């Protein structure tokens, strides 16, 4: 899995994942669901029986299209962009200052039931009162439901069918298509100008990033995430976003991953192990931001830091075309403007 799971919940377990993954392995929870592993497309009529085959290969069915949907916050935000609203969310939703978390996107969190805001939190009793028809979340490892606690997963999965969609193992384009597939099955109209224009803008941004990477093939990019004691250098192929960027030609640093395969843990004394011209830093609340690293001499001495070539990384993208387009444009701009400093 490649997504640094959120906030202090992860640091408490000592598993901050740089490259976009906190809470890998032990932090992930096994998911349940139908045993039907037949792989097929995903579609259902609004009024009749509903079916969708998720990325576990599980065919999820219902007598009618689910209306009382509960989802991981980032997935709920993606569905919202397609016009599909949820009743409740779990995962990083409300920041410490009370404002929406970065993963909440355009959701009006004041109108949602928040079942849990940090790793390990999921109010099963409150979930039951929503009379859920469907639970939707991401998947970073096969058959693992993101932000569904292992201790309560059996109770949770008894209350409603679940859908899991890859946030790793596939590239960003595929991850986007699968969220669009789900939204369509739930009633979204993907023939509207809003959707087609958003998809066209994404494709234009992808072409821009490809051109930028081709024009500056020697610009090396490091994917990082910071904690008090460690800099996590992520393996690009392990997350849907950076895998896609790599396929578009971005020249990433390839760290020597630990046994889990997602990132390499570097002490701050060894933060200069890899040469990079651009550093993409995890933008989530679970990671220290560059402004909090000024007291670390090795960080301050990095060439990319010295020349200001440090950019935010949206480690857990909201997989709608509208939300992913700026991510591509921002990285393209960073590469276009980058100087070779490594």
C-alpha positions as CSV (number, residue, x, y, z in Angstrom):
1,X,0.0,0.0,0.0
2,X,1.3,3.4,-0.6
3,X,-0.3,6.1,1.2
4,X,0.9,7.4,4.5
5,X,-2.1,7.0,6.7
6,X,-3.0,10.0,8.6
7,X,-2.0,12.0,11.6
8,X,-0.8,11.1,15.0
9,X,-2.7,7.8,14.8
10,X,0.0,6.5,12.7
11,X,2.9,8.1,14.5
12,X,1.6,6.5,17.7
13,X,2.1,3.2,15.9
14,X,5.4,4.3,14.6
15,X,4.5,3.7,11.0
16,X,4.7,7.0,9.1
17,X,4.9,6.2,5.5
18,X,6.8,8.6,3.3
19,X,5.8,8.2,-0.3
20,X,2.4,8.6,0.6
21,X,1.8,5.8,3.1
22,X,1.4,5.9,6.8
23,X,0.0,2.9,8.4
24,X,1.0,0.2,6.0
25,X,1.0,-3.5,6.9
26,X,-0.1,-3.6,10.5
27,X,-2.0,-0.4,10.1
28,X,-4.1,-1.8,7.4
29,X,-7.3,-3.8,8.1
30,X,-8.5,-6.8,6.3
31,X,-11.7,-6.3,4.6
32,X,-14.7,-8.6,4.2
33,X,-17.5,-8.9,1.7
34,X,-19.1,-11.1,-0.8
35,X,-17.2,-14.3,-1.9
36,X,-18.2,-13.8,-5.5
37,X,-14.9,-13.1,-7.2
38,X,-16.3,-13.0,-10.7
39,X,-14.7,-10.0,-12.4
40,X,-17.0,-7.9,-14.6
41,X,-17.9,-4.3,-15.4
42,X,-19.8,-2.0,-13.0
43,X,-23.2,-0.6,-13.7
44,X,-26.8,-0.6,-12.4
45,X,-30.0,1.1,-13.2
46,X,-31.2,3.7,-10.9
47,X,-34.5,2.0,-10.2
48,X,-33.7,-1.7,-10.5
49,X,-31.3,-4.1,-9.0
50,X,-27.8,-2.7,-8.5
51,X,-24.5,-4.4,-9.0
52,X,-20.9,-3.3,-9.0
53,X,-17.7,-5.4,-9.1
54,X,-15.0,-3.7,-7.0
55,X,-11.2,-4.0,-7.1
56,X,-11.2,-7.0,-4.9
57,X,-13.1,-8.8,-7.6
58,X,-16.1,-8.9,-5.3
59,X,-19.5,-8.4,-7.0
60,X,-21.6,-6.3,-4.7
61,X,-25.3,-6.4,-5.2
62,X,-28.4,-4.7,-3.9
63,X,-32.2,-4.7,-4.7
64,X,-31.9,-1.0,-5.6
65,X,-29.3,1.6,-6.1
66,X,-27.7,2.5,-2.7
67,X,-28.7,5.8,-1.3
68,X,-27.5,5.7,2.3
69,X,-23.8,5.7,1.5
70,X,-20.9,5.9,4.0
71,X,-17.4,6.4,2.6
72,X,-13.8,7.1,3.5
73,X,-13.5,10.9,3.4
74,X,-11.4,11.2,0.3
75,X,-13.6,8.8,-1.6
76,X,-16.7,10.6,-0.5
77,X,-15.1,13.8,-1.8
78,X,-14.5,12.2,-5.2
79,X,-18.1,10.9,-5.3
80,X,-19.3,14.4,-4.4
81,X,-17.5,15.8,-7.4
82,X,-19.7,13.5,-9.6
83,X,-22.9,14.5,-7.8
84,X,-23.2,11.5,-5.5
85,X,-23.6,12.5,-1.9
86,X,-22.9,10.3,1.2
87,X,-24.5,10.3,4.6
88,X,-21.4,9.7,6.7
89,X,-17.6,9.6,6.4
90,X,-14.7,8.1,8.2
91,X,-11.0,9.1,8.0
92,X,-9.4,12.6,8.2
93,X,-12.3,15.0,7.8
94,X,-11.9,17.9,10.3
95,X,-8.6,19.6,11.0
96,X,-7.5,20.7,14.4
97,X,-8.7,24.2,13.7
98,X,-12.2,22.9,12.9
99,X,-11.9,23.5,9.1
100,X,-12.2,20.7,6.6
101,X,-9.2,18.4,6.2
102,X,-7.4,18.5,2.9
103,X,-8.9,15.2,2.1
104,X,-12.5,16.5,2.5
105,X,-12.3,18.4,-0.8
106,X,-15.5,20.3,-1.4
107,X,-17.6,18.3,1.1
108,X,-19.7,20.3,3.5
109,X,-18.6,18.5,6.5
110,X,-21.2,20.2,8.7
111,X,-23.9,18.2,7.0
112,X,-22.1,14.8,7.4
113,X,-22.0,12.3,10.2
114,X,-18.3,11.8,11.0
115,X,-17.8,8.3,12.3
116,X,-14.1,8.7,12.9
117,X,-11.6,11.4,12.3
118,X,-8.3,9.6,12.9
119,X,-6.8,6.2,12.4
120,X,-8.5,3.5,14.5
121,X,-11.7,5.5,15.1
122,X,-15.0,4.2,13.7
123,X,-18.2,4.6,15.7
124,X,-20.1,1.4,14.8
125,X,-23.2,2.4,16.8
126,X,-23.5,5.7,15.0
127,X,-22.8,3.9,11.7
128,X,-25.7,1.6,12.4
129,X,-28.1,4.5,13.0
130,X,-27.4,5.7,9.4
131,X,-29.1,2.5,8.1
132,X,-26.2,2.2,5.6
133,X,-26.8,0.7,2.2
134,X,-23.1,0.7,1.2
135,X,-19.7,1.4,2.6
136,X,-17.0,2.6,0.2
137,X,-13.3,3.0,0.8
138,X,-9.8,2.8,-0.7
139,X,-7.5,-0.2,-0.8
140,X,-3.7,0.0,-0.5
141,X,-3.2,-3.7,-0.1
142,X,-5.3,-6.5,-1.5
143,X,-8.4,-7.2,0.5
144,X,-7.7,-4.4,3.0
145,X,-10.3,-1.7,3.7
146,X,-8.6,1.7,4.3
147,X,-9.5,3.2,7.7
148,X,-11.8,0.4,8.7
149,X,-10.4,-0.7,12.1
150,X,-9.4,-4.4,12.4
151,X,-11.0,-4.7,15.9
152,X,-14.5,-3.7,14.7
153,X,-14.4,-4.7,11.0
154,X,-16.6,-7.8,11.5
155,X,-19.4,-5.7,13.0
156,X,-19.0,-3.0,10.4
157,X,-19.1,-5.3,7.5
158,X,-22.3,-7.1,8.7
159,X,-24.2,-3.8,8.5
160,X,-23.9,-3.1,4.8
161,X,-22.1,-4.3,1.7
162,X,-18.6,-2.8,1.0
163,X,-16.8,-1.6,-2.1
164,X,-13.0,-1.2,-2.1
165,X,-11.1,0.6,-4.9
166,X,-7.4,0.6,-5.4
167,X,-5.3,3.6,-4.5
168,X,-2.2,1.6,-5.2
169,X,-1.3,-1.2,-7.7
170,X,-2.9,0.8,-10.5
171,X,-2.0,4.2,-11.9
172,X,-3.9,7.5,-11.4
173,X,-5.8,7.2,-14.7
174,X,-7.1,3.8,-13.7
175,X,-8.0,4.9,-10.2
176,X,-9.9,7.9,-11.6
177,X,-11.8,5.6,-14.1
178,X,-12.8,3.2,-11.3
179,X,-14.3,6.1,-9.2
180,X,-16.1,7.3,-12.2
181,X,-17.4,3.8,-12.8
182,X,-18.7,3.6,-9.3
183,X,-20.3,7.0,-9.5
184,X,-22.1,6.1,-12.7
185,X,-23.4,2.9,-11.1
186,X,-24.8,5.1,-8.3
187,X,-26.6,7.4,-10.7
188,X,-24.0,10.0,-11.8
189,X,-24.5,11.3,-15.4
190,X,-21.0,11.2,-17.0
191,X,-22.2,12.6,-20.3
192,X,-22.6,16.1,-18.9
193,X,-20.2,18.9,-20.0
194,X,-19.0,19.3,-16.4
195,X,-17.6,15.7,-16.5
196,X,-16.4,15.7,-20.1
197,X,-14.7,19.1,-19.7
198,X,-13.0,17.9,-16.4
199,X,-11.7,14.8,-18.1
200,X,-10.4,16.8,-21.1
201,X,-8.6,19.2,-18.7
202,X,-7.0,16.2,-16.9
203,X,-5.8,14.8,-20.2
204,X,-4.4,18.2,-21.2
205,X,-2.6,18.4,-17.9
206,X,-1.2,14.9,-18.4
207,X,0.2,16.0,-21.8
208,X,1.8,19.0,-20.2
209,X,3.5,16.9,-17.5
210,X,4.7,14.5,-20.2
211,X,6.2,17.3,-22.2
212,X,7.8,18.9,-19.1
213,X,9.4,15.6,-18.1
214,X,10.6,15.1,-21.7
215,X,12.1,18.5,-21.9
216,X,14.1,18.1,-18.6
217,X,14.9,14.4,-18.3
218,X,17.8,15.1,-15.9
219,X,15.6,16.7,-13.2
220,X,15.4,14.2,-10.4
221,X,12.4,14.2,-8.1
222,X,12.4,12.8,-4.5
223,X,9.1,11.8,-2.9
224,X,9.3,12.5,0.8
225,X,7.4,12.5,4.0
226,X,8.7,13.8,7.3
227,X,8.4,12.9,11.0
228,X,10.4,14.1,14.0
229,X,13.0,11.4,13.6
230,X,12.9,10.3,10.0
231,X,12.6,11.3,6.4
232,X,10.7,8.7,4.5
233,X,11.7,8.4,0.8
234,X,9.0,6.7,-1.2
235,X,9.1,4.2,-4.0
236,X,7.3,5.9,-6.9
237,X,5.6,2.8,-8.4
238,X,3.8,2.0,-5.1
239,X,1.2,4.8,-5.3
240,X,-1.3,5.5,-8.0
241,X,-0.3,9.1,-8.4
242,X,3.5,8.7,-8.6
243,X,3.2,5.6,-10.7
244,X,1.3,7.6,-13.2
245,X,3.8,10.5,-13.1
246,X,6.6,8.0,-13.7
247,X,4.8,6.6,-16.7
248,X,4.5,10.1,-18.0
249,X,8.3,10.3,-17.9
250,X,9.1,12.0,-14.5
251,X,12.5,11.0,-13.3
252,X,12.1,9.9,-9.7
253,X,14.7,8.9,-7.1
254,X,14.4,5.2,-6.5
255,X,15.1,4.5,-2.8
256,X,15.9,1.1,-1.4
257,X,12.6,0.2,0.1
258,X,12.2,-1.7,3.4
259,X,10.6,-5.1,3.6
260,X,7.1,-3.7,2.9
261,X,8.3,-2.2,-0.3
262,X,6.8,1.3,0.0
263,X,9.6,3.5,1.3
264,X,13.0,3.8,2.8
265,X,13.4,5.2,6.3
266,X,16.3,7.7,6.5
267,X,17.5,9.3,9.7
268,X,17.8,13.0,9.5
269,X,21.6,12.6,9.6
270,X,21.3,10.6,6.4
271,X,18.6,12.8,4.8
272,X,21.1,13.7,2.0
273,X,21.6,10.1,0.9
274,X,19.8,10.8,-2.5
275,X,20.5,13.6,-4.8
276,X,17.3,15.4,-6.0
277,X,16.5,18.6,-7.8
278,X,12.9,18.7,-6.7
279,X,11.5,17.3,-3.4
280,X,7.7,16.5,-3.2
281,X,6.7,16.6,0.5
282,X,3.6,14.9,1.9
283,X,0.9,17.5,2.5
284,X,-1.1,15.6,5.1
285,X,-1.5,16.4,8.7
286,X,0.2,13.1,9.5
287,X,3.5,14.5,8.2
288,X,5.7,17.4,9.3
289,X,5.6,20.2,6.8
290,X,8.8,21.9,5.4
291,X,8.3,24.9,7.7
292,X,8.7,22.6,10.7
293,X,12.0,21.2,9.4
294,X,14.2,24.4,9.6
295,X,16.0,23.2,12.7
296,X,17.3,20.1,10.9
297,X,20.7,21.0,9.4
298,X,20.7,18.2,6.8
299,X,17.3,19.3,5.5
300,X,18.4,23.0,5.3
301,X,21.6,21.9,3.4
302,X,19.8,19.9,0.7
303,X,20.3,21.6,-2.7
304,X,16.6,21.5,-3.6
305,X,15.7,23.1,-0.3
306,X,18.4,25.9,-0.7
307,X,16.9,27.0,-4.0
308,X,13.3,26.6,-3.0
309,X,12.5,23.6,-5.2
310,X,10.3,21.9,-2.6
311,X,6.7,21.4,-3.5
312,X,3.7,19.8,-1.8
313,X,2.6,16.4,-2.7
314,X,-1.1,15.5,-2.5
315,X,-0.3,12.1,-1.1
316,X,-3.8,10.8,-1.0
317,X,-5.5,12.4,-4.0
318,X,-9.2,12.9,-4.3
319,X,-9.8,10.8,-7.4
320,X,-12.0,13.0,-9.5
321,X,-10.7,14.5,-12.7
322,X,-11.4,18.0,-11.3
323,X,-9.2,17.4,-8.2
324,X,-6.3,15.6,-10.0
325,X,-5.8,18.1,-12.8
326,X,-4.2,20.7,-10.6
327,X,-1.9,18.1,-9.2
328,X,-0.5,17.3,-12.7
329,X,-0.3,21.0,-13.6
330,X,1.6,21.9,-10.4
331,X,4.2,19.2,-10.9
332,X,4.6,20.1,-14.6
333,X,5.2,23.7,-13.5
334,X,7.7,22.7,-10.9
335,X,9.7,20.7,-13.5
336,X,9.4,23.4,-16.2
337,X,10.9,25.9,-13.7
338,X,13.4,23.7,-12.0
339,X,17.2,24.2,-12.1
340,X,19.6,21.3,-12.1
341,X,21.1,21.4,-8.6
342,X,22.0,17.9,-7.7
